Amino acid sequence: MDKVWKEIKVTLDSLQTVDIDLVNYYLNEAGAVGNEIKYAQGYLENHPNLFGEIPEELPEDYLNHPVEVIGYYESEIDLEKLEEQLKTVGKVDFKVEVADLETENWHDNWMQYYKPERISRFLSIVPEWQDNYEAAPFEQVIFMDPGVAFGTGNHPTTRLSAQALEMVMQGGETVLDVGTGTGILSFIASVFGAKEVLGMDYDPQAVNAAINNLNAQKNHEMISHLIDAQKIRFIENDLLKGIDQTADVIVANILPHILVNLFSDAHKLLNDNGYLILGGILNEKASFIEEAIETHNFEIYQKTQMREWVNYIVVKGDMD
């Protein structure tokens, strides 16, 4: 018989960061092994967003839908205690719903939406359970766990950054990946021939996700030698602060208000003929980033756009 999980869904009428975070906290305190926040359009804008992750694009039905905070449990919880805690969450109306989830159905429904994705000319991202995937000639493949929140190759910012890496890398580069998330851009740099990669993120959960995904690459012919030589690593770090490793390529796929804080350190660490790749930028923020690029003595080498997202490859000083 399949294992039965409990789903506790709290629907609330608030987009305030403190309210959503507190509900999420109480669900965790009750023993949740996984959490999900749905229909929280505007939550990113209200949230301090210390980690600078890129928000997934939201479908139309998110508009005007009440926020849902969901916890998943392996065993029964003290629902009465949880409801008493929820009553302390501001002046918020909420509804609590409990449902049973069979592991097989839940898992299969989740997996069916993830298919191999070609994200650049020569690179595909494949769900890790499709280990029988047959690559085309000259196609590079990275196996990833799409269950981790952000960084599976589907978002335009990841695609644009991957395409930028494919364009600038010739092989033998040292790469710094700032705001690594699941580590996907570090792995992409590896398959394009990097000799050393250091991925970093302010969020310890992101670092753990990247390390877990790294373990899935142990048999990858383009990455395993870096793993064996400890030349691909992930660390917890605040942007480039305290980093002394110079690099041929620095890639940062994070939000604009975070990006502007790394330009000074990036200029110090980037080799003279190196490239700084900037992703995570909405078109409406492009002028803000372009001003920062000029202020910090960088020049735009290439600008690309996919839907409302833009990506920059920039170089130091005067271009030849």
Residue frames relative to the residue before (quaternion, step in Angstrom):
aa qw qx qy qz dx dy dz
M 1.0000 0.0000 0.0000 0.0000 0.00 0.00 0.00
D 0.4965 -0.6702 0.4639 0.2986 3.55 -0.95 0.88
K 0.5339 -0.6127 0.4809 0.3292 3.52 -1.15 0.67
V 0.2635 -0.7650 0.5686 0.1484 3.57 -0.99 0.85
W 0.1918 -0.7662 0.6073 0.0857 3.53 -0.85 1.05
K 0.3509 -0.6942 0.5808 0.2401 3.52 -1.31 0.37
E 0.1471 -0.7513 0.6371 0.0890 3.53 -1.05 0.86
I 0.0908 -0.7666 0.6349 0.0315 3.56 -0.80 1.08
K 0.0547 -0.8125 0.5801 -0.0162 3.56 -0.52 1.21
V 0.1143 -0.7779 0.6169 0.0355 3.54 -0.80 1.10
T 0.1342 -0.7804 0.6088 0.0472 3.56 -0.66 1.16
L 0.0284 0.8195 -0.5695 0.0574 3.59 -0.74 1.02
D 0.4416 -0.7240 0.4835 0.2169 3.54 -1.20 0.59
S 0.5956 0.5565 -0.3626 0.4517 3.58 1.04 0.76
L 0.2239 -0.7468 0.6095 0.1436 3.54 -1.20 0.68
Q 0.4097 0.7229 -0.4699 0.2979 3.57 1.25 0.16
T 0.5642 -0.6372 0.4177 0.3182 3.54 -0.88 1.00
V 0.6813 0.5080 -0.3026 0.4316 3.56 0.80 -1.02
D 0.6564 0.5140 -0.3172 0.4521 3.60 1.01 -0.76
I 0.6843 0.4809 -0.2855 0.4679 3.57 0.84 -1.00
D 0.6696 0.5007 -0.3048 0.4561 3.57 0.92 -0.89
L 0.6565 0.5122 -0.3204 0.4516 3.58 1.01 -0.77
V 0.6199 0.5162 -0.3389 0.4842 3.60 1.02 -0.75
N 0.6516 0.5141 -0.3081 0.4649 3.57 0.93 -0.91
Y 0.6307 0.5424 -0.3189 0.4542 3.57 1.04 -0.84
Y 0.6820 0.4861 -0.2937 0.4608 3.58 0.87 -0.93
L 0.6209 0.5243 -0.3437 0.4706 3.60 1.06 -0.68
N 0.6432 0.5086 -0.3152 0.4777 3.58 1.04 -0.76
E 0.6489 0.5292 -0.3097 0.4506 3.55 0.97 -0.92
A 0.6553 0.5111 -0.3037 0.4659 3.57 1.15 -0.61
G 0.6513 -0.5682 0.2948 0.4075 3.58 1.30 0.05
A 0.2887 0.7788 -0.5140 0.2144 3.59 1.18 0.40
V 0.2761 -0.7511 0.5770 0.1632 3.55 -1.04 0.83
G 0.7781 0.0701 -0.0687 0.6205 3.55 1.33 -0.02
N 0.1296 -0.7970 0.5877 0.0510 3.55 -1.12 0.68
E 0.0590 -0.7785 0.6241 0.0307 3.53 -1.24 0.49
I 0.1356 -0.7597 0.6311 0.0794 3.57 -1.05 0.83
K 0.0482 -0.8248 0.5624 -0.0329 3.58 -0.65 1.15
Y 0.8453 0.2094 -0.1698 0.4612 3.50 -1.32 0.55
A 0.4553 0.6943 -0.4435 0.3377 3.57 1.13 0.60
Q 0.0425 0.7980 -0.5966 0.0735 3.58 0.69 1.06
G 0.7610 0.3036 -0.2537 0.5142 3.55 -0.87 0.99
Y 0.4954 0.6625 -0.4385 0.3512 3.62 1.20 -0.30
L 0.6303 0.5417 -0.3367 0.4426 3.57 1.00 -0.80
E 0.6732 0.4952 -0.3046 0.4569 3.57 0.94 -0.89
N 0.6871 0.4715 -0.2809 0.4761 3.59 1.08 -0.72
H 0.6524 0.5407 -0.2940 0.4422 3.56 1.20 -0.61
P 0.5496 -0.6168 0.4389 0.3533 3.63 -1.00 0.71
N 0.1662 -0.8444 0.4968 0.1123 3.61 1.19 -0.52
L 0.0076 0.8554 -0.5162 0.0407 3.53 0.78 1.09
F 0.7202 0.4709 -0.2552 0.4411 3.55 1.04 -0.74
G 0.3885 -0.7706 0.4442 0.2406 3.61 1.21 -0.26
E 0.2965 0.7681 -0.5268 0.2112 3.60 1.11 0.47
I 0.4690 -0.6605 0.5089 0.2911 3.55 -1.19 0.58
P 0.4032 -0.7220 0.4963 0.2643 3.61 -0.78 0.90
E 0.4736 -0.6330 0.5215 0.3211 3.55 -1.09 0.66
E 0.5244 -0.6294 0.4648 0.3359 3.57 -1.09 0.67
L 0.3107 -0.7934 0.5060 0.1340 3.56 -0.83 1.05
P 0.4457 -0.6843 0.5031 0.2828 3.60 -0.97 0.80
E 0.7126 -0.4862 0.3089 0.4005 3.53 -1.30 0.40
D 0.6729 0.5318 -0.3236 0.3996 3.61 0.95 -0.78
Y 0.5008 0.6280 -0.4443 0.3968 3.59 1.25 0.08
L 0.5797 0.6124 -0.3787 0.3814 3.57 1.11 -0.66
N 0.8657 0.0764 -0.0942 0.4857 3.54 -1.00 0.96
H 0.4952 0.6218 -0.4518 0.4049 3.60 1.19 0.41
P 0.4920 -0.6591 0.4652 0.3273 3.63 -0.88 0.81
V 0.5617 -0.6198 0.4390 0.3282 3.54 -1.14 0.70
E 0.1283 -0.7648 0.6268 0.0753 3.55 -1.11 0.78
V 0.0752 -0.7572 0.6480 0.0314 3.55 -0.91 0.99
I 0.0893 -0.8413 0.5321 -0.0348 3.55 -0.52 1.24
G 0.0989 -0.7719 0.6256 0.0550 3.54 -1.06 0.85
Y 0.2291 -0.7667 0.5879 0.1189 3.57 -1.09 0.77
Y 0.0991 -0.8289 0.5497 -0.0302 3.55 -0.80 1.11
E 0.4043 -0.7135 0.5272 0.2225 3.53 -1.14 0.77
S 0.7904 0.1703 -0.0846 0.5824 3.59 1.23 -0.34
E 0.6910 -0.4586 0.3495 0.4359 3.56 -1.31 0.12
I 0.1796 -0.7733 0.5972 0.1145 3.57 -1.16 0.61
D 0.5567 -0.5748 0.4779 0.3624 3.54 -1.34 0.26
L 0.2040 -0.8324 0.5066 0.0943 3.54 0.13 1.33
E 0.6217 0.5511 -0.3449 0.4368 3.59 1.01 -0.75
K 0.6505 0.5063 -0.3085 0.4746 3.58 0.98 -0.85
L 0.6402 0.5308 -0.3241 0.4510 3.57 0.97 -0.87
E 0.6724 0.4979 -0.3037 0.4558 3.58 0.88 -0.91
E 0.6227 0.5230 -0.3438 0.4697 3.60 1.05 -0.67
Q 0.6445 0.5106 -0.3197 0.4708 3.59 1.02 -0.78
L 0.6547 0.5301 -0.3152 0.4370 3.57 0.96 -0.86
K 0.5979 0.5792 -0.3586 0.4225 3.59 1.14 -0.55
T 0.6385 0.5271 -0.3263 0.4561 3.58 1.25 -0.32
V 0.5453 0.6352 -0.3894 0.3840 3.59 1.29 -0.13
G 0.8041 -0.3401 0.1867 0.4505 3.57 -0.11 1.33
K 0.6255 -0.4662 0.4250 0.4591 3.53 -1.21 -0.65
V 0.2913 0.7788 -0.4772 0.2845 3.51 0.61 1.25
D 0.2963 -0.7092 0.6088 0.1968 3.54 -1.02 0.84
F 0.0311 0.8126 -0.5800 0.0481 3.57 -0.89 0.88
K 0.1797 -0.7444 0.6329 0.1142 3.51 -1.35 0.40
V 0.1969 -0.7821 0.5842 0.0915 3.56 -0.94 0.93
E 0.0346 -0.7913 0.6103 -0.0120 3.56 -0.86 1.02
V 0.1781 -0.7782 0.5977 0.0742 3.55 -1.05 0.85
A 0.0477 0.7973 -0.5990 0.0571 3.57 -0.90 0.92
D 0.4006 -0.6794 0.5589 0.2561 3.55 -1.26 0.52
L 0.0978 -0.7807 0.6159 0.0399 3.55 -1.06 0.82
E 0.2928 -0.7350 0.5821 0.1878 3.57 -0.82 0.96
T 0.5680 -0.6486 0.3910 0.3222 3.53 -0.81 1.07
E 0.6711 0.5156 -0.3164 0.4286 3.59 0.80 -0.99
N 0.6921 0.4738 -0.2873 0.4625 3.58 0.81 -0.97
W 0.6520 0.5206 -0.3134 0.4535 3.54 0.92 -0.93
H 0.6949 0.4878 -0.2746 0.4514 3.55 0.83 -1.03
D 0.6857 0.4870 -0.2881 0.4578 3.57 0.88 -0.95
N 0.6385 0.5214 -0.3333 0.4576 3.59 0.96 -0.79
W 0.6573 0.5100 -0.3055 0.4632 3.55 1.01 -0.82
M 0.7035 0.4990 -0.2742 0.4253 3.59 0.86 -0.97
Q 0.6273 0.5996 -0.3525 0.3503 3.58 1.00 -0.76
Y 0.6500 0.5390 -0.3237 0.4269 3.59 1.16 -0.43
Y 0.6879 0.4779 -0.2807 0.4686 3.61 1.20 -0.28
K 0.0038 -0.7929 0.6048 -0.0734 3.52 -0.64 1.23
P 0.6418 -0.4887 0.3950 0.4396 3.60 -1.21 0.26
E 0.1309 -0.7996 0.5853 0.0313 3.56 -0.97 0.93
R 0.2536 -0.7209 0.6223 0.1692 3.59 -0.84 0.97
I 0.0864 -0.8495 0.5202 0.0168 3.59 -0.42 1.18
S 0.7705 0.0867 -0.1151 0.6210 3.58 1.29 -0.02
R 0.7708 -0.3647 0.2287 0.4697 3.60 -1.26 0.00
F 0.8376 0.1928 -0.0500 0.5087 3.56 0.87 -0.96
L 0.7066 0.4709 -0.2483 0.4661 3.60 1.21 0.09
S 0.0485 -0.7752 0.6297 0.0158 3.55 -1.04 0.90
I 0.2645 -0.7168 0.6220 0.1711 3.53 -1.21 0.68
V 0.0804 -0.8190 0.5676 -0.0245 3.56 -0.65 1.17
P 0.5134 -0.6238 0.4815 0.3398 3.64 -0.94 0.81
E 0.5682 -0.6639 0.3685 0.3172 3.55 -0.87 0.97
W 0.6454 0.5314 -0.3402 0.4305 3.62 1.11 -0.50
Q 0.6361 0.4945 -0.3424 0.4833 3.62 1.24 -0.17
D 0.0863 0.8537 -0.5075 0.0787 3.55 0.76 1.07
N 0.6160 0.5192 -0.3596 0.4709 3.60 1.27 0.03
Y 0.3328 0.7612 -0.4926 0.2590 3.58 1.28 0.26
E 0.2289 -0.7783 0.5737 0.1131 3.58 -0.88 0.98
A 0.2977 -0.7794 0.5302 0.1509 3.55 -0.53 1.20
A 0.4768 -0.6412 0.5230 0.2967 3.54 -1.17 0.66
P 0.6685 -0.4711 0.3639 0.4458 3.62 -1.22 0.28
F 0.8394 0.1424 -0.1628 0.4986 3.56 -0.97 0.99
E 0.5385 0.6129 -0.4169 0.4006 3.62 1.23 0.09
Q 0.2293 -0.7468 0.6098 0.1334 3.55 -0.94 0.95
V 0.1543 -0.8009 0.5766 0.0473 3.58 -1.02 0.82
I 0.0766 -0.7530 0.6514 0.0530 3.53 -1.10 0.81
F 0.2635 -0.7591 0.5768 0.1469 3.57 -0.87 0.99
M 0.0011 0.8114 -0.5813 0.0610 3.55 -0.73 1.13
D 0.4163 -0.6533 0.5680 0.2780 3.52 -1.34 0.39
P 0.2667 -0.8049 0.5070 0.1548 3.62 -0.27 1.19
G 0.5267 0.6497 -0.4182 0.3545 3.57 1.20 -0.14
V 0.5863 0.5572 -0.3823 0.4467 3.57 1.20 -0.35
A 0.6721 -0.6039 0.2399 0.3550 3.52 -0.86 1.07
F 0.8438 -0.0243 0.0418 0.5344 3.60 0.46 -1.05
G 0.7209 0.4590 -0.3236 0.4060 3.54 -1.08 0.69
T 0.4129 0.6991 -0.4916 0.3148 3.58 0.73 1.00
G 0.6370 -0.5575 0.3279 0.4194 3.59 1.23 0.11
N 0.5764 0.6233 -0.3753 0.3721 3.59 1.20 -0.24
H 0.6561 0.5320 -0.3256 0.4248 3.57 1.03 -0.68
P 0.5886 -0.6061 0.3965 0.3592 3.63 -0.97 0.78
T 0.6372 0.5389 -0.3495 0.4258 3.62 0.98 -0.72
T 0.6447 0.5016 -0.3208 0.4795 3.58 1.04 -0.73
R 0.6438 0.5226 -0.3193 0.4587 3.57 0.95 -0.84
L 0.6737 0.4955 -0.3014 0.4580 3.58 0.86 -0.94
S 0.6647 0.4912 -0.3071 0.4718 3.59 0.96 -0.81
A 0.6250 0.5280 -0.3316 0.4698 3.59 1.06 -0.74
Q 0.6630 0.4996 -0.2985 0.4708 3.57 0.96 -0.86
A 0.6252 0.5238 -0.3341 0.4723 3.58 1.09 -0.69
L 0.6362 0.5132 -0.3260 0.4750 3.60 0.98 -0.80
E 0.6415 0.5286 -0.3197 0.4548 3.56 0.95 -0.87
M 0.6721 0.5147 -0.2962 0.4424 3.57 1.02 -0.78
V 0.7882 0.3815 -0.1984 0.4402 3.60 0.75 -1.01
M 0.6712 0.5339 -0.3191 0.4032 3.60 1.06 -0.58
Q 0.1758 -0.7882 0.5866 0.0613 3.51 -0.98 1.00
G 0.6005 -0.5192 0.3686 0.4837 3.58 1.26 -0.41
G 0.7914 0.3142 -0.2381 0.4673 3.56 -1.00 0.83
E 0.4937 0.6811 -0.4215 0.3386 3.60 1.23 0.19
T 0.3364 -0.6502 0.6327 0.2525 3.50 -1.39 0.39
V 0.1042 -0.8297 0.5482 -0.0141 3.57 -0.71 1.13
L 0.1496 -0.7391 0.6500 0.0945 3.54 -1.12 0.82
D 0.1329 -0.7887 0.5994 0.0305 3.56 -0.81 1.09
V 0.1243 -0.8333 0.5384 0.0177 3.57 -0.22 1.33
G 0.7838 0.1401 -0.1568 0.5843 3.57 -0.66 1.12
T 0.0580 0.8891 -0.4531 0.0289 3.53 1.04 0.88
G 0.2446 -0.7869 0.5367 0.1814 3.62 1.08 -0.55
T 0.8264 -0.1249 0.1270 0.5342 3.58 -0.65 -1.11
G 0.5608 -0.6203 0.3807 0.3948 3.59 1.27 -0.10
I 0.3818 0.7804 -0.4526 0.2008 3.56 1.26 -0.06
L 0.6888 0.4663 -0.3074 0.4622 3.63 0.88 -0.80
S 0.5846 0.5514 -0.3685 0.4674 3.59 1.15 -0.50
F 0.6638 0.4876 -0.3017 0.4803 3.57 0.98 -0.83
I 0.6288 0.5300 -0.3326 0.4617 3.57 1.03 -0.77
A 0.6369 0.5126 -0.3254 0.4751 3.59 0.96 -0.83
S 0.6350 0.5444 -0.3261 0.4405 3.58 1.03 -0.77
V 0.7080 0.4472 -0.2827 0.4678 3.59 0.83 -0.91
F 0.6614 0.4658 -0.3161 0.4956 3.58 1.22 -0.30
G 0.7146 -0.5386 0.2255 0.3853 3.56 1.22 0.49
A 0.3217 0.7531 -0.5213 0.2400 3.62 1.15 0.30
K 0.3606 -0.7275 0.5373 0.2278 3.57 -1.07 0.69
E 0.7877 0.0172 -0.0128 0.6156 3.57 1.25 -0.40
V 0.0445 -0.7981 0.6007 -0.0148 3.57 -0.98 0.91
L 0.0468 -0.7645 0.6426 0.0204 3.53 -0.99 0.93
G 0.0957 -0.7923 0.6021 0.0232 3.56 -0.59 1.19
M 0.0281 -0.8153 0.5780 -0.0197 3.56 -0.96 0.84
D 0.0131 0.7823 -0.6222 0.0269 3.52 -1.18 0.64
Y 0.5075 -0.6519 0.4838 0.2887 3.54 -1.16 0.72
D 0.6737 0.4919 -0.2637 0.4844 3.55 1.22 -0.62
P 0.3792 -0.7493 0.4866 0.2408 3.65 -0.48 1.09
Q 0.6094 0.5460 -0.3638 0.4452 3.61 1.08 -0.57
A 0.6219 0.5265 -0.3389 0.4703 3.58 1.08 -0.69
V 0.6364 0.5242 -0.3294 0.4601 3.58 0.97 -0.83
N 0.6473 0.5093 -0.3152 0.4715 3.59 0.97 -0.82
A 0.6366 0.5224 -0.3266 0.4639 3.58 1.01 -0.81
A 0.6531 0.5153 -0.3130 0.4582 3.58 0.97 -0.86
I 0.6516 0.5082 -0.3140 0.4674 3.58 0.97 -0.85
N 0.6371 0.5198 -0.3255 0.4668 3.59 0.99 -0.79
N 0.6720 0.4761 -0.2960 0.4840 3.58 0.97 -0.82
L 0.5812 0.5725 -0.3707 0.4438 3.58 1.14 -0.58
N 0.6298 0.5452 -0.3347 0.4406 3.58 1.00 -0.78
A 0.6399 0.5304 -0.3208 0.4542 3.58 1.15 -0.61
Q 0.6721 0.5013 -0.2926 0.4597 3.60 1.25 -0.29
K 0.3755 0.7822 -0.4549 0.2007 3.62 1.25 -0.02
N 0.7326 0.3879 -0.2321 0.5089 3.58 1.13 -0.57
H 0.4610 0.6821 -0.4471 0.3499 3.58 1.28 0.13
E 0.4589 -0.7345 0.4261 0.2614 3.58 -0.57 1.15
M 0.7099 0.4441 -0.2622 0.4797 3.60 1.13 -0.58
I 0.7418 0.3956 -0.2127 0.4980 3.60 1.23 -0.29
S 0.5851 0.6375 -0.3761 0.3315 3.59 1.02 -0.77
H 0.6518 0.5188 -0.3370 0.4387 3.61 0.96 -0.74
L 0.6225 0.5184 -0.3391 0.4784 3.59 1.13 -0.61
I 0.6274 0.5260 -0.3293 0.4703 3.56 1.05 -0.78
D 0.6683 0.5121 -0.2987 0.4493 3.57 0.88 -0.98
A 0.7331 0.4010 -0.2195 0.5035 3.58 1.03 -0.80
Q 0.3910 -0.7347 0.4537 0.3187 3.58 1.35 0.06
K 0.3947 0.7200 -0.4679 0.3269 3.54 1.01 0.90
I 0.6881 0.3005 -0.2975 0.5897 3.56 1.26 0.32
R 0.0665 0.8186 -0.5545 0.1340 3.53 -0.45 1.27
F 0.1863 -0.7541 0.6174 0.1241 3.53 -1.31 0.43
I 0.0139 -0.8077 0.5881 -0.0392 3.55 -0.86 1.00
E 0.4665 -0.6219 0.5429 0.3175 3.53 -1.31 0.37
N 0.2235 0.7787 -0.5510 0.2002 3.59 -0.64 1.10
D 0.4285 -0.6783 0.5392 0.2562 3.55 -1.21 0.59
L 0.7923 -0.2294 0.0893 0.5583 3.57 -0.17 1.35
L 0.7535 -0.3559 0.2671 0.4839 3.62 -0.81 -0.98
K 0.3342 0.7707 -0.4877 0.2378 3.58 1.25 0.25
G 0.8370 0.1754 -0.1551 0.4946 3.55 -0.87 1.03
I 0.5320 0.6128 -0.4164 0.4100 3.61 1.25 0.00
D 0.1201 -0.8087 0.5726 0.0616 3.60 -0.88 0.92
Q 0.4760 0.6685 -0.4296 0.3767 3.59 1.31 0.09
T 0.2829 -0.7431 0.5785 0.1822 3.59 -0.66 1.07
A 0.1636 -0.8135 0.5566 0.0402 3.57 -1.15 0.57
D 0.4406 -0.6575 0.5478 0.2710 3.50 -1.30 0.51
V 0.7790 0.0997 -0.0464 0.6174 3.56 1.19 -0.61
I 0.0433 -0.7464 0.6635 0.0291 3.54 -1.04 0.89
V 0.0507 -0.7926 0.6077 0.0057 3.57 -0.81 1.02
A 0.0095 0.7902 -0.6107 0.0510 3.55 -0.92 0.98
N 0.0249 -0.8029 0.5940 -0.0431 3.55 -0.44 1.26
I 0.3872 0.6923 -0.4921 0.3586 3.55 0.42 1.32
L 0.6899 -0.5229 0.3102 0.3928 3.57 -1.23 0.33
P 0.6835 -0.5565 0.2971 0.3672 3.58 -1.11 0.75
H 0.6817 0.4879 -0.3177 0.4431 3.62 0.87 -0.83
I 0.6300 0.4690 -0.3304 0.5234 3.58 1.30 -0.22
L 0.6137 0.5909 -0.3393 0.3988 3.58 0.96 -0.89
V 0.6749 0.5307 -0.3190 0.4013 3.58 0.82 -0.96
N 0.6478 0.5410 -0.3205 0.4300 3.59 1.18 -0.43
L 0.6860 0.4795 -0.3054 0.4542 3.61 1.20 -0.08
F 0.4440 0.7374 -0.4419 0.2527 3.60 1.22 -0.25
S 0.6652 0.5162 -0.3245 0.4310 3.62 0.84 -0.91
D 0.6911 0.4569 -0.2779 0.4862 3.58 0.87 -0.95
A 0.6233 0.5435 -0.3436 0.4450 3.58 1.02 -0.75
H 0.6434 0.5268 -0.3271 0.4489 3.59 0.98 -0.80
K 0.6564 0.5097 -0.3051 0.4650 3.59 1.06 -0.76
L 0.7601 0.4255 -0.2031 0.4472 3.57 0.92 -0.93
L 0.6242 0.5596 -0.3461 0.4213 3.59 1.15 -0.50
N 0.4477 -0.6811 0.5116 0.2718 3.56 -0.84 0.97
D 0.6874 -0.5430 0.2949 0.3815 3.56 -1.14 0.70
N 0.7646 0.3194 -0.1914 0.5261 3.60 0.99 -0.70
G 0.4476 0.7291 -0.4154 0.3090 3.54 1.28 0.38
Y 0.3744 -0.7131 0.5556 0.2064 3.53 -1.39 0.11
L 0.1836 -0.7371 0.6416 0.1065 3.52 -1.12 0.83
I 0.1438 -0.7955 0.5870 0.0427 3.57 -0.65 1.17
L 0.1025 -0.8145 0.5711 -0.0041 3.55 -0.72 1.14
G 0.0225 0.8009 -0.5964 0.0479 3.58 -0.66 1.12
G 0.6556 0.5474 -0.3670 0.3686 3.54 -1.33 -0.07
I 0.5545 0.6445 -0.3522 0.3913 3.56 1.27 0.31
L 0.3260 -0.7175 0.5848 0.1919 3.55 -0.74 1.06
N 0.6241 -0.5753 0.3757 0.3720 3.56 -1.04 0.75
E 0.6473 0.5382 -0.3201 0.4346 3.58 1.04 -0.75
K 0.6917 0.4374 -0.2693 0.5076 3.60 1.26 -0.33
A 0.3877 0.7655 -0.4534 0.2411 3.59 1.29 -0.04
S 0.6701 0.5012 -0.3141 0.4484 3.60 0.86 -0.89
F 0.6007 0.5609 -0.3391 0.4579 3.58 1.12 -0.71
I 0.6920 0.4569 -0.2691 0.4898 3.59 0.93 -0.91
E 0.6458 0.5279 -0.3285 0.4431 3.60 0.94 -0.82
E 0.6186 0.5260 -0.3404 0.4741 3.58 1.08 -0.65
A 0.6610 0.4963 -0.3007 0.4757 3.58 1.00 -0.84
I 0.5956 0.5629 -0.3538 0.4508 3.59 1.07 -0.72
E 0.6965 0.4660 -0.2676 0.4755 3.57 0.86 -0.97
T 0.6396 0.5529 -0.3223 0.4258 3.58 0.95 -0.89
H 0.7605 0.3703 -0.1883 0.4990 3.58 1.00 -0.81
N 0.5511 -0.6754 0.3647 0.3273 3.56 1.19 0.63
F 0.4445 0.5963 -0.5218 0.4178 3.51 0.88 1.09
E 0.1950 -0.7538 0.6093 0.1499 3.54 -1.30 0.32
I 0.5012 -0.6606 0.4735 0.2969 3.54 -1.08 0.76
Y 0.2287 -0.7686 0.5885 0.1029 3.55 -0.80 1.11
Q 0.7839 -0.1038 0.0857 0.6061 3.57 1.04 -0.81
K 0.0974 -0.7587 0.6416 0.0568 3.54 -1.15 0.74
T 0.0130 -0.7952 0.6059 -0.0183 3.58 -0.83 1.01
Q 0.1598 -0.7929 0.5836 0.0723 3.54 -1.22 0.47
M 0.0175 -0.7504 0.6607 0.0123 3.54 -1.19 0.74
R 0.7934 -0.0997 -0.0261 0.5999 3.53 -0.44 1.29
E 0.8055 -0.2764 0.1728 0.4948 3.63 -0.78 -0.89
W 0.5946 0.5737 -0.3575 0.4353 3.60 1.28 0.16
V 0.1474 -0.7823 0.6004 0.0758 3.57 -1.06 0.80
N 0.1593 -0.7648 0.6208 0.0659 3.52 -1.29 0.54
Y 0.1579 -0.7919 0.5854 0.0729 3.56 -1.05 0.79
I 0.1355 -0.6794 0.7064 0.1452 3.48 -1.32 0.58
V 0.0045 -0.8128 0.5818 -0.0289 3.58 -0.65 1.09
V 0.2190 -0.7580 0.6038 0.1131 3.54 -1.27 0.54
K 0.5770 -0.6092 0.4241 0.3406 3.55 -1.26 0.38
G 0.8797 0.1544 -0.0810 0.4424 3.51 -1.27 0.56
D 0.7624 -0.3197 0.2773 0.4896 3.53 -1.14 -0.73
M 0.3416 -0.7256 0.5604 0.2069 3.58 -0.88 0.96
D 0.4777 -0.6573 0.5003 0.2990 3.55 -1.09 0.74
